[in-house]
Amino acid sequence: MAFPVIASLVGSLIVGPAYSQQTDAPSASQASPARPGGSMSGSGAAAGSSRALTLAPDYSFGQSYFPHFTLPYRPLTLPEPPLTNSPRIDQLIVHDPKQGDKLMLSLEDAISLGLENNMDIAVQRFTPWLDETALLRAKSGVNGRLVFDPVLTGTGYISQASLPINNPFLAGVPSLSATPVVVAPVAPNLISHNGVANFNYTQGFATGTQLQVSFDNTRSSINFPGDLFNPYVQSSLTVQVTQPLLNGFGRLANTRYILEARNTVKVGESQFAQQVINSVTQVANDYWELVYARDNVKVEQATVLVDQTLYENNKKQLAIGTMAPLDVITAESQLASDQQALVQAQTTQLQDETTLLVAITKDPLAMSLSGVEIVPTTPIPTPDVVETIPLQTAVQEAWQKRPELQQAALNLKNAGIEVKATSNALLPSVNVFGLYEQIGLAGSSTSTTSTATGVAAVPTEPVLFANGTQATIGNPALPIFVGAQTFSTATTTARGGLADAWSSMIHNNYPTYEAGINLTLPIRNRAAQADNAQASLAQRQQEVQYRQEQNTIVLNVRQALIALVQGRAAVTAAIEAEKFARQTLDDEQKKYQLGASTSYNVVLRTRDLTAAEGTLLRDRINLVEAEVNFNQAMGRTLDVNQITIADARAGKISRTPNIPGSMDPDGVRGR
């Protein structure tokens, strides 16, 4: 009987931890969130966030015992976060002693630098890792009903105690001497020596089962004559298994926090993908804003140059008397106004340059970037055909790819887990348990053997004759005396120790079997009702938020489609307006040279051309940014730019992103 119990104990110690590790592996059903009423097939950001594509460490597994068994008990050492710029940015700087250092930056390089250095991405990179540590904690079970990590405790001590005894007869210890005392009496004492070495193993399982194994060892000696063994050694092995039948039964009730933590890790990965999309979109918009600011400065410089030329010509004509002073003042006023506009444009350029620099660097104050001018090298693309896609089709694609909706689906899934878990917690607590115990006892015992050797006279008793008279000195009669029998004694000591106690325990000499049931019935059960009601309300709230997120995506996609169509129409109209304004200015200048027009009219036509050129430039940039924002609304940003989440998480770009409209190294325009 004992050997099967010992075997089961050893098996539980070996298989138990392995079983707890098996529960760590995510199930296939949890690979991707499901959208209510439809599928949530992963693509785009979802596919990029797959663990198989990630080379970063996984903090949800913790430190392993191999190769050093002390690793789980050591603090985790993390490297310092890199806060210096990636080498790529220094490679793009062109040193020019005459015009100063310039950062020759294409859109592809800007996005690559943003993925490597953007601080928003760097901060968000820690979110999935923090969620993984929360998953590691949930796997241990410390937040739930049971602790899944096996716990081995040990207690060992030795003690010596001397206790005074007021009644030695009841205590069973030797009494004091009967000799009359002259001083105050001293009470007898009960002296004991004890040594204890106890071990306990506890582990919980996902089904709600709890295993507890105790192995206790005690050695004790005492000045008490009634013990059979003194000193004695007692060992016991106790195995107890408890299984809930209602409250706490089943895997979901006990692994709810693990399931929710796994979903939270996916939420963190989706949030990181969303941050990458937002950062890439922001870098692209900042890049095109800088392109606009630089070209706008050129437009304003050309306008100032025309004004300056007109002003100089008017002054010459005034000097020779062929022009009125009012025309000179008009030209000078226009020159001052356009110079002010030039200063504003240059200020905007510097601000946009600083914004882009901060977005693509970790340290914008690095020595290598001091005084460097950013020069965008990617020309402004003008798509010939704007994508026209039905709204319903575009919305369905966005629902599948947008990280925000995936996060809402995972949060809704966690809310459903909470509802099921709190529903189980409403049930009464009914636990069945079984206990088996083996006890072994051994120690040192003392036995005394007595053998009769004769009879000895008792000095206090008189010697009598056979007739009953007292014997006297000199009486020859044979006397009869009263005496006591004499014995010889032999003391034998049998010694036993821990090995004997273990042998007695293993051979199951003193078994104990116990089985029972515990019932806990909370009256009114208001706390559990409140938890379940709160979980149900939170689930309904998540369903509403999910629909709200869907509607937000519909709005974003619709606005992005409108911006694309309107942007293309605005560019077409601006091209025609700029062409007519330029032709009008040329005609006015010719008329002015022939004396058929005034300088004021030339200034007006120049101002019209400047406005048309600025409008065309703004509309072209708006169209490019509308396409960037459309890709963001559709969840295509990572796919279009051929960016992987693995590269973004590692902070190292394995290849240069292929931007639509750009030129690759072979001179072929990208898709």
Protein Blocks (a to p, Z undefined) as FASTA:
>chain_A
ZZmmmmmmmmmmmmmmmmmmmmmpccfklmpccdehiacddehjlmmmpmklpcbdcfkn
opafbfbfklmmpccddddddfbdcfklmmmpccdfknopaddddfklmmmmmmmmomkl
mmmmmmmmmmmmmmmmmmnommmmbdfbdcddddddddddddddfblmlnopacddfbdc
fbdcddddddddddddddddddddfkopacdddddddddddddfkbfbdcdddddddddd
dddfkeoiajklmmmmmmmmmmmmmmmmmmmmmmmmmmmmmmmmmmmmmmmmmmmmmmmm
mmmmmmmmmmmmmmmmmmnopacfklmmmmmmmmmmmmmmmmmmmmmmmmmmmmmmmmmc
fblmbfklgopacddfbdcdddfbdcdddfklmmmmmmmmmmklmmmmmmmmmmmmmmmm
mmmmmpccdddddddddddddddddddddddfbdcddfkbccddfkopacdehiabdcdd
ddddddddddddddddfklmmmmmmnopagcddddddddddehjlmmmmmmmmmmmmmmm
mmmmmmmmmmmmmmmmmmmmmmmmmmmmmmmmmmmmmmmmmmmmmmmmmmmmnopacfkl
mmmmmmmmmmmmmmmmmmmmmmmmmmmmmmmmnopmmmmnopafklmmnopafbdcddeh
iacfkopacZZ
